[in-house]
């Protein structure tokens, strides 16, 4: 008979799709079902079972958006089923699942009558084991709406409780007992594996023909009228091709069970708590039945939720961790964004994450696990090493839209020279099903295949949770040694990294940031969330400093637990869909309220400490928590209030002028900056034809992923807002009011009397849609590069777009400042809450002599929050000519950690001083072990080696260098510690010191 592969495949697909599924359960039996709808937010099991339940039946409509319905099911396993070989009874459920993936729609958690958890019900994992002959189960069903649908990015009301609606959105399709035919199920797995393999094999090779022929024989062997009786015969036809071993050179894949669970995204934080419980219960059920299966989960926060809300489940997790089957990974509090968290915040992600895992499990993860964050800071390698970790994993860089990363296994080098062994799974997903297509892709793409043979594949339903399934485990077993496929073995991340590092002793090096050429809009979406984060980070810094000083000087109790709790709250909100602004409205509404609460509590801690330190009195003082002198106040101290005259705007022709001893600033009648003279050099930095402080409104209609992306094309579709409704003088401020579209803006110019920087304070009522607002400063500077503040240092980026790698960085991230550099001259642009920037050569043939620096203020995407950024905003920015890096750092600190007035009896000397302005003290706190030792975290900030002396303002016995977790290490910077502490730091080196009192 002549071969026709297309027809043969159609027969196979018909068997797999139409003949086998109806035969999967030999028989079914009904159950008694009652239900109770929770009137508001979810309630614990103990409360739910006390309610009155009403009879319902299959077909009932249930589930308001974000609502919860509890189903109680009872019944008995039919006597005729008991003892039937090759079968087992299961609870089979269909909550009304739609085409959305697992984790993006209805889910449920199943409880026994004693409140212990059996497992979860998910769209592709909807069976529950039956224990004994009597069924008595409670099902907590979550009516989570499918916010994303099929990811068309259409605006939806479902992400906000106020607009999501009250009508049921699901219909119960199935809730019954089924007698699973284990042979039919195994045949399904055989066919799924081999059918997928056929598509990856070359059609003209022997293996393709033989696998296809075996599948054809299996179709012939399975009688559609008696699948149960003939399934074993079908399996028999496939045994030989399943037993054929892989080639000696086949790629090796370590398959790690995983379920990337976003700590908030298209669901609120409270629902994540339940998602984690559902996923982890599924995993524990698999661990019970699959001997060599290992599951890896990151995010200490998610484990902490289980400890708090599901202690019985957490106890089983601890047992599984001890057995090596449940692997805590990552060592961070959450899988945070790494671009925007500040220096100390990113360090605390590791401190809090690792400390939790050590305290609860006695386990210290050595691999940093961040598959889905949106680019990776060049400071991260040093932070990873300082936290005691060794390895780094991500997958997200495969999303680059322009350039492909040249490596999958390599050494990643940070700004200080630290290198970390890094792996990008070439399978290009962290939600693998272990399909033949995915496995083949991993082998094809693995860039290091000439020298290495090993990659990692995370498998399991993720993003919204769900985790691995028994079908995925079956796929791993069938591809452990299968001709035509990479070899797959189940294992742990630490096993993979140990083996890969040993195999590949001289990997290539990638130096600098891992910039994601995608999702650039995350630097600016949901501006109020970003402002809350920035404010919280600096208040935490000040609270720890003043509380430490108060304890050391007066013996006051240090609020360690309050501070730790507040840190954990802020760290949670740095999760990579909260801080980046890519979650539903519910999440960001809660975030803004949480940041307000955090600010109030931290301000109370600060006020209490300063009252104690300064004493009762009416002396006017200035408290400066910054690590350098600001507003006349010394660093880290409380001093007499400095007396300085404000710089007042004066009439000047058709506009106004600010005259400072260092700079003259000119503002025209439109409220635009038309002059900036550096009086030291006589240099004019503004061309009046291209004024500064200009607001520019751009179209913001990305091709996809609205809140996430900014498209380069939209950068050419902008309007410059030059018209002013009013320009008036208000004290030392020049106030400009503008209206555009449906929005209103107040722009206040002032000049800092100490630095001479021009400050721009903005109050915006934003009512635009699918628009983006930037503020631009065209400078008469031939910018060669920009220096952008990142954690524990800064990063240089070229201004030109010579290569596709350069051009792709048309929107970049920075913390408190950027510095446009021309030779030995620089202009700093600082901000108090923004992260998105773009710096470009000016357009036109003579544009190379001008550089345009812009800060992105707000956006207005429609998905996933159609009300994103609508309403009131505040921003502060400043421009400082003739700025060194130290000057740029000072401007950033002035805007973000400004000295403030206090009243008291007298000054407070600093707790410590450092004699070199290039060494920045990042944190001062008491040791986490309760010893009373003082912890000082500092870094070299200018990018060159230097020596410095640190002098403590209190008696010390010993000084030791530690890692981030305050564990002693071999000193690399500490050279002498008797009396004055001497430090020798390499460029951008991060150092933590323990000063014993």
VENHU-V127994 format. One line per field, one symbol per residue. psi: psi as a letter, one per 30 degrees, with the letter a starting at -180 (. if undefined). Layout:
psi->???
//
This chain:
psi->kkkjeeeeeeeeeeeeeeeeefgekellkllkkllkkkfblllleeeefflkkkkllkfkklilkglkkkkkklakkkeffkgkkglkklkkkjfhkafllkfgakllkkklfgflkdalklegiglkkkjafkkjkkjjkkhkliefbghfgkkkffgkeffflfkkglkjekjlkkjkjeeeeeeeeeeeeeeeeeffkkfgleeeeeeeeeeeeeeefjjffieeffeeeeeeffeefffklllfgkkkkjjkklijjkfkcglleefeeeeeeeeeeeeeeeeefjegkkkkkajeeeeeeeeefieeeeeeeeeeeefgfjjkleglelilkfefkleeeeefeeeeeeeeeeeefgkjkfkkjifglilkkffeeeeeeffglflkklfffffkfekkkflfklkkkafgfkkkkkkjjffhlghkfhleeeeeeeeefjfgffflgklkjkklkadgaeallfeeeeeeefgeikkfllkkkkaleeeeeeeeeeeifillkkkalikjilhfffffkieeeeeeeeeeeeeeeeeeeeeeeeeeefglkkieeeeeeeeeeeeegglgfdefhglleeeeeeeeeeeeeeeeeeeeeeeeeeeeeflklgkjlkkjflglkkhfklkhlklkkkjkkljkkkkjbgblkjjlfekkkkkaffgkjgkjkjfefgkkfkjffillgkkkklkiileliefekkkeefffilkkjfkkfkjlkjbgkjkkklkkbglkkkjkklkkfefgkkkjkkjkjkglkhlkklkkikkikikelkkkkakhalkkkkflhelfeeefhfklklcflljkkjbgklkkjllfglfklkklklllfgfffkkjkkkkelahlfkfjfgkgkaklkkkllkjlhkleeeeeeeeeeefhkklklkaflljlkfllkfjffjkjekkllkfggfflkkkkllkffgkklklkkkkglklelklklafggkklkkffjekgjckkkkjklkgkkkkkjjk.
//
